[in-house]
Amino acid sequence: MKSIFLFVFSLAIILSLVSFRKENLDLNKLLKVGGLVSAGTTADLDHYKDPYDFNLPRKKQTDDIVAMAITPNDQCYYWYSDGTVTSGTTNDLDKNKSTYDYTLPNGKSPKDIVGMGIASNNYCYVWFSDGTVSAGTSKDLSKFKKPYKYSLAPGKTPADIVGIGIASNDYCYVWYSDGTVSSGVTNDLDKYRSPYNYSIVFDKTHDEIIGTGIASNNYCYAWYK
């Protein structure tokens, strides 16, 4: 009788542990739920890949993301409003590096960021709402270049920007909330091509775009709330 009692007691403990582990795993998954990401061309942002889920770092929300960018070797970096940055993949935002701090040029704050991109030399460019752009590393965003002025396509303002990406040839693409995109250089964002129309995931709006990035194969990724 005693052995039966011990067996039942042990089994109950095991089942409780399994249940606790499952609940924790489910909770962890819940805490990391993010939004959607797609991949396409500059004019068709889901041409290559239909929307799929992405996971956030713990305690982060989609609204915490201020910008993202993709390196020449396809590492994805994500900057947050609390002054931290992570590195991962298109669908797992901290797979490669967990949160660490980043610094901005003097007088700038994370809420001033309107877009970011990483060039072929791994310089991280960050565009601000006051019409300036700087360049640095993922954790020191003005290490290489202090803020200098940039211009947009006629009729556009920094507030219209929903995403920026730098292609493998260092062309800078800027997507706007009115459904158009232009391309140029870091300080002249329609130098190469004036605004033309782009399409997004069918059930999303342009204002739901969190940000964009361009991979080494020139796939354009767009993240949505």
N, C-alpha and C positions, 0 to 999 in steps of 0.2 A: 504493500500500500504506500509506504514511504517513497519507494522508487518511482511509482506512478505519479505521486504528487510532485516529486522533483522534476520529472519529465514534463509534466503539464506546465509547471511553473517556468521551466527553462524555455519551453516552446512559446509561452506567452511573452516572455522577455524578448525573444528573437523576433516575434511578430511585431512587437511594439517598436523595436529598433528599426525594422524594415519599413514600417509605416512612417516613423519619424524621419528616416532618411529620404523616403519618397516625398514627404511633405516639404522637406527642406529643399530637395531638388526642384520640386514644382515651384516653391517660393523663389528660389534663385532664378529660375527661368522667367518667372513673372517679373522679378525686379529688373531683369536685363532686357525685357521686351522693348523694342524701339518702334520703328516705322517700316517703310518700304524703300527699296532701292532698285533702280532699273539701269540698263546700259543701252546706248545707241550711238547715233551720230549727233553732230551739233544741231541738226535740224529735226531730228526724230529721236527723242531721248529714251525710247524703249524699242528701238529697231532691232537690237541684237539680243537683249535679255528682257523678258517680261518681269514685272515687279516681283521681288522676293523679300522676305523679312530680313531686317538687321537687328542685332542685339546691342544694347547700350551697356556701358560699365554700370556697376551697381550704384544706386543712388543718383544716377543721371537721368534726365528726361530729354526728349527731343528739343524742347525749348531752350535747354542749356547749351546746345551746340551753336557756336557763333560762326564757325567756318570749318571746312575740311579741304584736304588737298592730297594728291597722289604723287609719289616720288617717281623718278625715272626707273627704279627697280620695283615699282608697283606696291610699295608700302603706303598704307593709307594713314594719314594723320588727321586728328580731330581736336579742335580747340574749343574750350568751354568758357562760359561766362564767369566761372569762379576762378579763372586764371590758371587752369590746368589743361594739359594736353595728353592724349593717348595715341597709341599707334596700333594698327591692326589690319584687318582686311575690309573689303566692302561691306561685309555682313556681320563682322565681329570686331567692334570698334576698339577693343583693348587686348586683342589676342597677342600682340607682339610686345607691347609696353604698357604697363599700368600707368595711372595718372602721375604726372610730374608737373612742376610749375613752369610757366613761361612769363617772359617780361615783354612789355611794349615800349615804344618810344615815349619819352617824357610827355606828359599831358594827354596821353591816349588811354582809353579804357576798353575792355572787351566789347562793350556795347557799341563802340565806334566802328567796329570791323564790319565791312559789307561784303568782303570776299577774300579768298586766298588762293594761291596757286604755287606750285613748286616747279622751277625751271630745270633744264637739262643739266645745269651745274649744281643742282640741289639747293640753290638759293630759295628760301621761302619768302614769297612776296605777299604782302598784306595791304589791302586797299581800305581806306578809312572814309567815313561819312563826310569828312571835311574837305575831300578832294585831294588827299595826299596818299602816297604809297611808300612803303619802306621794304627793305629786304634783310633777311638774316637767317638764323637757324630756327629749328622748331621751338626752341626754348628762349631764344633771344632774337626777337623779330625785327630788330634794327641793327644787328651786329655788322652787316656789310654795307648797308645804305640807309642813311637817315631819311626821314620823310621828304619827298619831293612831289611836285604837283602832277596830277594826271587829268586828262580830258576824256569826256564821254562823247558818244554820238549826239548830234544836235537834238535838243528837246529832251534828253535823258538827264536824270539826276542820280546821285549815289543812292537815294532812297528807292529807286526803281530796280536796283540790282538784286537778283535772287540767287545768283551763283556766278562764279568765275572759275576758269580752268586754264592751265597752260599745257599746250600740246607738245608732242615730241620735237617739233621744229621751233619751239618757243613762241609760237603764235599764242596770244592771249585771247580767249573767248569769254564774252560777257553775256549772260542771259538776263533778260529784263522781265518785269512783271506784266508787261503788255503783250508777251508772247513773241518777242523778237530777240535776236542774238546778233552781236557784232564781233569783229575780230581786229586785233591790232597788236601794239606793243604795250609794255607796262605803263607808259605815260601817255599813250594815245590809243585809246581802246576801240577806235574804229578806223585805224590807219589802213588796214588791209581790206576790210569789207564792211560796208554800211549795214545797218540792221536788216535782217531777213527773218522770216517767220520760222518758229520751231513748234513742234508738237510734244505733248507729254502723255503720261499714263492717262487713260480715258476717264477715270473717275476722280482725278485730282485736278486742282486748280494751280495756277502759277504761284499763287501766294503760299501754297502748301509745300513748295520746294524749300528744303532746309539749306541745301548747298549743292555744289557740283564739283566734279574732278575729272581729269582726263588721264587715262592709263597709258602705258608705253606703247600699246597697240592702237592708240588713239580712240579707244572706246570711251565715250562720254558717259560718266555715271552721274545719276541724279538721285539724291536722297529726299524722301518725302515724310511729312508728319503723319 
